């Protein structure tokens, strides 16, 4: 499975579920892609993805089966309340996280993780924020 960054993404045509665009792979080669439900998957220009490459007579080399690939490095851990912060590799931003069974999952400061992000609305005197959830330990 190859990895790269989406560099161009065409608008999703009205009534259509397929988006087209391009990915720059890790070697710098630009590969066109076609992906069903791209917007629903949260894909956008700048997203790091893994993908399969196929070749068809009509399109030539084409990336498909794109999967968002969010990876970060754990910066801080509080095992008392199962929270901490991580550094997002793609953006460099520091993002708070909340993870049940944090200690048991093997996640510690310096761990490389995959995760999803969710937007938490403002409320109760707390500002809106994005947090990382569903952390998956990749390696130390």
C-alpha positions in Angstrom: 0.0 0.0 0.0 1.5 3.4 -1.0 1.3 6.6 0.9 1.1 10.2 -0.1 -0.6 13.6 0.3 -3.6 14.9 -1.7 -2.4 17.9 -3.7 -5.5 18.5 -5.8 -9.2 17.5 -5.4 -11.9 18.4 -7.8 -15.4 19.3 -6.6 -17.7 16.4 -6.0 -20.2 16.7 -8.9 -23.8 17.2 -7.9 -25.5 13.9 -7.5 -22.2 12.0 -7.9 -20.3 10.3 -5.1 -16.9 10.1 -6.8 -14.2 12.7 -6.5 -11.1 13.0 -8.6 -7.8 14.7 -7.9 -4.1 14.0 -7.4 -1.8 12.6 -4.8 2.0 13.3 -4.4 3.6 10.1 -3.3 6.5 9.8 -1.0 9.0 9.9 -3.9 7.4 13.1 -5.2 5.6 11.5 -8.1 2.1 12.8 -8.7 -0.6 10.1 -9.2 -4.2 10.8 -10.2 -6.9 9.4 -8.0 -10.5 8.6 -8.1 -12.4 7.9 -4.8 -16.0 7.2 -4.0 -17.3 9.0 -0.9 -14.2 11.1 -0.6 -15.9 14.0 1.1 -17.7 11.6 3.5 -14.3 10.1 4.4 -13.0 13.6 5.3 -10.5 13.8 2.5 -9.3 17.2 1.5 -6.2 18.8 -0.1 -3.4 18.2 2.4 -4.7 15.0 3.7 -2.1 12.2 4.1 -3.5 8.9 2.8 -2.6 5.4 2.1 -3.9 3.9 -1.2 -3.8 1.1 -3.7 -2.5 1.8 -7.3 -4.2 0.2 -10.3 -3.8 0.5 -14.0 -6.7 0.6 -16.4 -6.7 1.1 -20.2 -8.9 4.2 -19.9 -7.0 6.0 -17.1 -3.5 4.5 -16.9 -2.0 4.5 -13.4 -4.6 5.5 -10.9 -4.8 5.6 -7.1 -7.9 4.3 -5.4 -9.1 2.9 -2.1 -7.8 6.0 -0.3 -7.6 5.8 3.5 -6.9 8.8 5.7 -3.6 8.3 7.5 -3.4 10.5 10.5 -0.3 9.8 12.6 1.1 11.6 15.6 3.6 11.4 18.4 2.5 11.4 22.0 3.8 14.5 23.8 2.2 14.2 27.3 0.2 11.6 29.2 -2.0 11.8 32.3 -3.0 8.2 33.2 -5.1 9.5 36.1 -7.7 11.0 33.7 -6.6 9.1 30.5 -5.8 12.3 28.6 -2.8 14.0 27.1 -1.5 15.8 24.0 0.0 14.6 20.7 1.8 16.3 17.9 0.1 15.9 14.5 2.8 14.9 12.0 0.9 16.3 9.0 0.2 19.8 10.5 2.6 20.0 13.4 -0.3 21.1 15.6 -0.5 20.0 19.2 -3.9 18.2 19.8 -5.3 17.1 23.1 -6.6 13.5 23.3 -8.9 11.4 25.5 -8.4 7.7 25.5 -10.0 5.0 27.7 -7.5 2.3 28.9 -4.6 4.5 28.0 -2.0 2.7 30.1 -3.3 -0.7 29.1 -3.0 0.2 25.4 0.7 0.7 25.7 0.6 4.3 24.7 3.2 6.5 26.5 5.2 9.6 25.8 7.0 9.2 22.5 4.6 6.6 21.1 3.6 6.9 17.4 -0.1 6.6 17.0 -3.0 6.6 14.5 -6.2 8.3 15.5 -9.4 10.1 14.5 -10.2 13.6 15.4 -13.6 15.0 16.6 -14.8 18.6 17.0 -16.2 19.3 20.5 -18.6 22.3 20.5 -18.2 25.1 23.0 -20.3 24.8 26.2 -20.2 25.2 29.9 -17.6 27.9 29.7 -15.3 25.6 27.7 -14.3 26.8 24.2 -14.8 24.6 21.1 -11.9 22.3 20.4 -10.7 19.4 18.3 -9.5 16.4 20.2 -8.0 13.1 19.1 -9.9 9.9 19.9 -9.6 6.2 19.1 -5.8 6.2 19.4 -4.1 3.1 18.0 -0.6 2.3 19.2 1.7 2.0 16.1 5.2 1.8 17.7 7.5 3.5 20.2 
